[in-house]
Amino acid sequence: MRSIDVVFYNEGKYWVSQALNVEVSSFGETLEESRAAIKEALELYFEDAAESEALNISEVVVERVSV
């Protein structure tokens, strides 16, 4: 079993889920749907990918930056 950090954010009428350790994302109309969708997408991704393809992220900080 792997632990993957995922960021969830609302974009219009959808919740987007973006995995930080690998290039995998998904979405759903609710946060719960988005959570289920990213879990399924990650399971499918790791069926074919080597474990070494996942980045080892030890700490995540999410900040809003104004530019």
C-alpha positions in Angstrom: 0.0 0.0 0.0 1.3 3.5 -0.9 0.5 6.8 0.6 0.2 9.6 -1.9 -0.3 13.3 -1.1 -3.3 14.8 -3.0 -4.6 18.3 -3.2 -8.3 18.9 -3.7 -9.7 22.2 -4.9 -13.0 23.5 -6.3 -13.0 24.7 -9.9 -16.5 25.8 -11.0 -18.9 23.0 -10.4 -16.2 20.3 -10.0 -13.7 19.3 -7.3 -10.3 18.6 -8.9 -7.9 16.2 -7.2 -4.2 16.4 -8.1 -1.7 13.9 -6.8 1.6 15.5 -5.8 3.8 12.4 -6.0 2.9 11.4 -9.5 1.4 13.0 -12.6 -2.2 11.8 -11.9 -5.3 14.0 -11.5 -9.1 13.5 -11.6 -12.3 15.3 -10.6 -15.8 14.8 -9.4 -19.0 16.9 -8.7 -18.5 16.5 -5.0 -15.4 16.2 -2.8 -16.3 12.6 -2.1 -16.6 11.8 -5.8 -13.3 13.5 -6.5 -11.7 11.5 -3.7 -13.0 8.2 -5.1 -12.0 9.1 -8.6 -8.4 10.0 -7.7 -8.1 6.7 -5.7 -9.3 4.7 -8.7 -6.9 6.7 -11.0 -4.0 6.1 -8.7 -4.7 2.4 -8.4 -4.8 2.1 -12.2 -1.6 4.1 -12.6 0.3 1.9 -10.1 -0.9 -1.3 -11.8 1.4 -0.4 -14.7 4.0 1.9 -13.2 7.1 1.0 -11.2 7.1 2.1 -7.6 10.3 4.1 -8.3 8.2 6.4 -10.5 6.6 8.0 -7.5 8.4 10.9 -5.9 9.2 10.6 -2.2 7.6 13.7 -0.8 8.1 13.9 3.0 6.3 17.2 3.8 3.6 19.3 2.0 2.8 22.9 2.6 0.0 24.6 0.6 0.1 28.4 0.4 -1.6 31.1 -1.6 0.9 33.4 -3.3 -0.2 36.7 -4.8 1.7 38.0 -7.9 
